[in-house]
């Protein structure tokens, strides 16, 4: 399992952990509701979170996050504007939750924590770019094959209906894709 504070010295890691609080979220619980401003960053210790958007009353799954990942809405956290998506616990999930304002204070107190935060942000941006490229360049079948090879936890832990939404296809289309790839 990836560690939340990889790259930090024990002292800096303790500094961040002391500023955070541990939360346990039940399945289906919202860590952030669409329309509310994001005020927290949630480091996932155990469990899974999905990022979902509502369009015309229909859920569209944008991302799935597992142990070692951080969940928030960066745009809302930074601007204070309403979040355009929700964060929902997919299963019982334990997070280390840090207020955005507390993190900014830690940045001022510790150059090491600030460097770690910048590195984390760069990693998140690289992941987002890769995700965007995946959806711009590949067919749904190619995306599923890529996920199967590179992110098997997604295939194993995400319900088919949510996975189909994520891939931009119906559940029936996903079943056909899976059947073709098994041949």
Order of alpha helices (4+ residues) and beta strands (2+ residues): alpha-beta-beta-beta-beta-beta-beta-alpha-beta-beta-alpha-alpha-alpha-alpha-alpha-alpha
